[in-house]
């Protein structure tokens, strides 16, 4: 049963996922552009060495993030 559970879960949620993906298909271009901007911004943050400052700001602004992991 352990190896079959992911397949059962995938089958149970496939209809809802297909419905959701059809609804979002019209916005796919915008989602791809926003994702690209986010990736470039993340690269700039890493290359600039600003990750520790960003992490501190995120933890100050959203304290619940500290409880994750």
DSSP file (Angstrom, degrees, kcal/mol; ACC not computed):
  #  RESIDUE AA STRUCTURE BP1 BP2  ACC     N-H-->O    O-->H-N    N-H-->O    O-->H-N    TCO  KAPPA ALPHA  PHI   PSI    X-CA   Y-CA   Z-CA
    1    1 A X     >        0   0    0      0, 0.0     4,-1.5     0, 0.0     3,-0.1   0.000 360.0 360.0 360.0 -28.5    0.0    0.0    0.0
    2    2 A X  T  4  +     0   0    0      1,-0.2     4,-0.5     2,-0.2     3,-0.2   0.900 360.0  40.4 -62.6 -42.3    2.9    2.4    0.7
    3    3 A X  T  4 S+     0   0    0      1,-0.2     4,-0.5     2,-0.1    -1,-0.2   0.732 114.3  54.8 -79.4 -20.2    4.0    2.7   -2.9
    4    4 A X  T  > S+     0   0    0      1,-0.2     4,-2.3     2,-0.1     3,-0.2   0.714  87.7  78.7 -83.7 -21.1    0.5    2.8   -4.2
    5    5 A X  H  X S+     0   0    0     -4,-1.5     4,-2.6     1,-0.2     5,-0.2   0.890  90.7  51.3 -59.7 -42.5   -0.7    5.7   -2.1
    6    6 A X  H  > S+     0   0    0     -4,-0.5     4,-2.3     1,-0.2    -1,-0.2   0.889 111.6  48.9 -61.6 -35.7    1.0    8.4   -4.3
    7    7 A X  H  > S+     0   0    0     -4,-0.5     4,-2.1    -3,-0.2    -1,-0.2   0.888 111.1  49.1 -70.5 -38.0   -0.7    7.0   -7.4
    8    8 A X  H  X S+     0   0    0     -4,-2.3     4,-2.2     2,-0.2    -2,-0.2   0.916 112.4  48.6 -65.3 -42.5   -4.1    6.9   -5.6
    9    9 A X  H  X S+     0   0    0     -4,-2.6     4,-1.9     2,-0.2    -2,-0.2   0.906 110.5  51.2 -63.7 -41.8   -3.6   10.5   -4.5
   10   10 A X  H  X S+     0   0    0     -4,-2.3     4,-0.8     1,-0.2    -1,-0.2   0.898 111.5  47.7 -62.6 -40.5   -2.6   11.5   -8.1
   11   11 A X  H  < S+     0   0    0     -4,-2.1     4,-0.5     1,-0.2     3,-0.4   0.882 110.2  52.6 -67.3 -37.7   -5.7    9.8   -9.5
   12   12 A X  H  < S+     0   0    0     -4,-2.2     4,-0.3     1,-0.2    -1,-0.2   0.853 118.6  34.6 -67.8 -33.9   -8.0   11.4   -6.9
   13   13 A X  H  X S+     0   0    0     -4,-1.9     4,-2.2     1,-0.1    -1,-0.2   0.422  91.2  92.8-102.3   1.6   -6.8   15.0   -7.6
   14   14 A X  H  X S+     0   0    0     -4,-0.8     4,-2.6    -3,-0.4     5,-0.2   0.885  84.2  52.1 -66.3 -38.7   -6.1   14.8  -11.4
   15   15 A X  H  > S+     0   0    0     -4,-0.5     4,-2.1     2,-0.2    -1,-0.2   0.932 112.1  45.6 -63.6 -45.8   -9.6   16.0  -12.4
   16   16 A X  H  > S+     0   0    0     -4,-0.3     4,-2.4     1,-0.2    -1,-0.2   0.893 113.2  50.5 -63.9 -39.9   -9.3   19.1  -10.2
   17   17 A X  H  X S+     0   0    0     -4,-2.2     4,-2.9     2,-0.2    -2,-0.2   0.913 109.7  49.8 -65.1 -42.4   -5.8   19.8  -11.4
   18   18 A X  H  X S+     0   0    0     -4,-2.6     4,-1.8     2,-0.2    -1,-0.2   0.891 111.7  48.7 -64.4 -38.5   -6.8   19.5  -15.0
   19   19 A X  H  X S+     0   0    0     -4,-2.1     4,-1.6    -5,-0.2    -1,-0.2   0.918 113.6  47.1 -64.1 -44.1   -9.7   21.9  -14.4
   20   20 A X  H  X S+     0   0    0     -4,-2.4     4,-1.7     1,-0.2    -2,-0.2   0.908 111.1  50.7 -64.5 -43.1   -7.4   24.4  -12.7
   21   21 A X  H  X S+     0   0    0     -4,-2.9     4,-0.9     1,-0.2    -1,-0.2   0.843 108.3  52.5 -67.6 -32.7   -4.7   24.2  -15.4
   22   22 A X  H  < S+     0   0    0     -4,-1.8     4,-0.4    -5,-0.2     3,-0.2   0.879 110.1  49.1 -68.0 -36.9   -7.3   24.8  -18.1
   23   23 A X  H  < S+     0   0    0     -4,-1.6     3,-0.4     1,-0.2    -2,-0.2   0.823 114.3  44.7 -70.8 -30.4   -8.5   27.9  -16.2
   24   24 A X  H >< S+     0   0    0     -4,-1.7     3,-1.5     1,-0.2     4,-0.2   0.579  87.8  89.8 -90.6 -10.6   -4.9   29.2  -15.8
   25   25 A X  G >< S+     0   0    0     -4,-0.9     3,-1.3     1,-0.3     4,-0.3   0.825  81.2  58.9 -58.2 -34.5   -3.8   28.6  -19.3
   26   26 A X  G 3  S+     0   0    0     -4,-0.4    -1,-0.3    -3,-0.4     3,-0.2   0.749 109.4  44.7 -68.6 -21.9   -4.9   32.0  -20.5
   27   27 A X  G <> S+     0   0    0     -3,-1.5     4,-2.2     1,-0.2    -1,-0.3   0.273  81.2 106.0-102.0   9.7   -2.6   33.6  -18.0
   28   28 A X  H <> S+     0   0    0     -3,-1.3     4,-2.5    -4,-0.2     5,-0.2   0.863  75.4  54.6 -62.2 -38.9    0.4   31.4  -18.7
   29   29 A X  H  > S+     0   0    0     -4,-0.3     4,-2.0    -3,-0.2    -1,-0.2   0.920 110.5  46.0 -60.9 -44.5    2.4   34.0  -20.6
   30   30 A X  H  > S+     0   0    0      2,-0.2     4,-2.6     1,-0.2     5,-0.2   0.899 111.7  51.9 -64.5 -41.7    2.1   36.5  -17.7
   31   31 A X  H  X S+     0   0    0     -4,-2.2     4,-2.3     1,-0.2    -2,-0.2   0.905 109.7  49.8 -62.5 -41.9    3.1   33.8  -15.2
   32   32 A X  H  X S+     0   0    0     -4,-2.5     4,-2.1     2,-0.2    -1,-0.2   0.905 111.7  48.0 -64.4 -41.5    6.2   32.9  -17.2
   33   33 A X  H  X S+     0   0    0     -4,-2.0     4,-2.2     2,-0.2    -2,-0.2   0.921 112.6  47.9 -66.0 -43.7    7.3   36.5  -17.4
   34   34 A X  H  X S+     0   0    0     -4,-2.6     4,-2.3     1,-0.2    -2,-0.2   0.889 111.1  51.7 -64.0 -38.7    6.8   37.1  -13.7
   35   35 A X  H  X S+     0   0    0     -4,-2.3     4,-2.2    -5,-0.2    -1,-0.2   0.899 109.1  50.6 -63.7 -40.5    8.7   33.9  -13.0
   36   36 A X  H  X S+     0   0    0     -4,-2.1     4,-2.3     2,-0.2    -2,-0.2   0.908 110.0  49.1 -63.5 -42.9   11.6   35.0  -15.2
   37   37 A X  H  X S+     0   0    0     -4,-2.2     4,-2.6     1,-0.2    -2,-0.2   0.909 111.1  50.7 -63.0 -41.8   11.7   38.4  -13.4
   38   38 A X  H  X S+     0   0    0     -4,-2.3     4,-2.3     2,-0.2    -2,-0.2   0.891 110.1  49.7 -63.5 -40.0   11.7   36.6  -10.0
   39   39 A X  H  X S+     0   0    0     -4,-2.2     4,-2.2     2,-0.2    -2,-0.2   0.909 112.0  47.4 -65.6 -42.0   14.6   34.4  -11.1
   40   40 A X  H  X S+     0   0    0     -4,-2.3     4,-2.2     2,-0.2    -2,-0.2   0.927 112.5  49.5 -64.8 -43.8   16.7   37.3  -12.4
   41   41 A X  H  X S+     0   0    0     -4,-2.6     4,-2.3     1,-0.2    -2,-0.2   0.897 110.2  51.1 -61.7 -40.5   16.0   39.2   -9.1
   42   42 A X  H  X S+     0   0    0     -4,-2.3     4,-2.4     1,-0.2    -1,-0.2   0.908 109.3  50.7 -63.4 -41.6   17.0   36.2   -7.1
   43   43 A X  H  X S+     0   0    0     -4,-2.2     4,-2.8     2,-0.2     5,-0.2   0.897 109.9  50.0 -62.4 -40.6   20.3   35.9   -9.1
   44   44 A X  H  X S+     0   0    0     -4,-2.2     4,-2.3     2,-0.2     6,-0.2   0.906 110.0  50.8 -64.4 -41.5   21.1   39.5   -8.5
   45   45 A X  H  X>S+     0   0    0     -4,-2.3     5,-2.1     2,-0.2     4,-0.7   0.924 113.8  44.6 -62.0 -44.5   20.4   39.1   -4.7
   46   46 A X  H ><5S+     0   0    0     -4,-2.4     3,-0.8     1,-0.2    -2,-0.2   0.936 115.7  45.8 -65.8 -46.3   22.7   36.1   -4.6
   47   47 A X  H 3<5S+     0   0    0     -4,-2.8    -1,-0.2     1,-0.2    -2,-0.2   0.822 112.0  52.2 -68.4 -30.1   25.5   37.7   -6.7
   48   48 A X  H 3<5S-     0   0    0     -4,-2.3    -1,-0.2    -5,-0.2    -2,-0.2   0.589 109.3-123.0 -80.7 -10.2   25.3   40.9   -4.7
   49   49 A X  T <<5S+     0   0    0     -3,-0.8     3,-0.3    -4,-0.7     4,-0.2   0.754  73.8 127.2  75.8  24.2   25.6   39.2   -1.4
   50   50 A X     >< +     0   0    0     -5,-2.1     4,-2.4    -6,-0.2     5,-0.2   0.328  34.9 101.5 -95.8   6.5   22.3   40.6   -0.1
   51   51 A X  H  > S+     0   0    0     -6,-0.5     4,-2.9     1,-0.2     5,-0.2   0.900  78.9  51.7 -61.8 -43.0   20.8   37.3    0.9
   52   52 A X  H  > S+     0   0    0     -3,-0.3     4,-2.3     1,-0.2    -1,-0.2   0.910 112.2  46.9 -61.4 -39.9   21.5   37.6    4.7
   53   53 A X  H  > S+     0   0    0     -4,-0.2     4,-2.4     2,-0.2    -1,-0.2   0.904 113.6  48.3 -66.9 -40.3   19.9   41.1    4.7
   54   54 A X  H  X S+     0   0    0     -4,-2.4     4,-2.7     2,-0.2    -2,-0.2   0.912 111.3  50.2 -65.4 -41.9   16.9   39.8    2.8
   55   55 A X  H  X S+     0   0    0     -4,-2.9     4,-2.3     2,-0.2    -2,-0.2   0.909 111.3  48.6 -62.9 -42.2   16.6   36.8    5.1
   56   56 A X  H  X S+     0   0    0     -4,-2.3     4,-2.2    -5,-0.2    -1,-0.2   0.913 112.3  48.8 -64.7 -41.9   16.7   39.0    8.2
   57   57 A X  H  X S+     0   0    0     -4,-2.4     4,-2.6     2,-0.2     5,-0.2   0.922 111.0  50.1 -63.3 -43.5   14.1   41.4    6.7
   58   58 A X  H  X S+     0   0    0     -4,-2.7     4,-3.2     1,-0.2     7,-0.2   0.909 111.6  48.0 -61.6 -41.9   11.8   38.4    5.8
   59   59 A X  H  < S+     0   0    0     -4,-2.3    -1,-0.2     2,-0.2    -2,-0.2   0.872 113.7  47.3 -67.9 -36.0   12.1   37.0    9.3
   60   60 A X  H  < S+     0   0    0     -4,-2.2     3,-0.4    -5,-0.2    -2,-0.2   0.891 119.6  39.4 -69.1 -38.7   11.4   40.4   10.9
   61   61 A X  H  < S+     0   0    0     -4,-2.6     2,-0.4     1,-0.3    -2,-0.2   0.878 130.2  26.9 -79.0 -39.6    8.4   41.0    8.6
   62   62 A X    ><  +     0   0    0     -4,-3.2     3,-2.0    -5,-0.2     4,-0.3  -0.742  66.7 178.1-125.5  81.0    7.0   37.5    8.6
   63   63 A X  G >  S+     0   0    0     -2,-0.4     3,-1.5    -3,-0.4     4,-0.3   0.744  74.6  71.5 -60.3 -23.9    8.0   35.8   11.9
   64   64 A X  G >  S+     0   0    0      1,-0.3     3,-1.5     2,-0.2     4,-0.4   0.763  82.7  71.9 -64.0 -22.9    6.1   32.6   11.0
   65   65 A X  G X  S+     0   0    0     -3,-2.0     3,-1.1     1,-0.3    -1,-0.3   0.811  88.0  63.4 -62.1 -27.6    8.8   31.9    8.4
   66   66 A X  G <  S+     0   0    0     -3,-1.5    -1,-0.3    -4,-0.3    -2,-0.2   0.708  96.0  58.6 -68.1 -20.0   11.2   31.1   11.4
   67   67 A X  G <  S+     0   0    0     -3,-1.5     2,-0.6    -4,-0.3    -1,-0.2   0.584  84.8  94.6 -85.7 -10.3    8.9   28.2   12.4
   68   68 A X    <         0   0    0     -3,-1.1    -3,-0.0    -4,-0.4     0, 0.0  -0.729 360.0 360.0 -85.0 120.7    9.3   26.5    9.0
   69   69 A X              0   0    0     -2,-0.6    -1,-0.2     0, 0.0    -2,-0.1   0.481 360.0 360.0  71.0 360.0   12.1   23.9    9.1
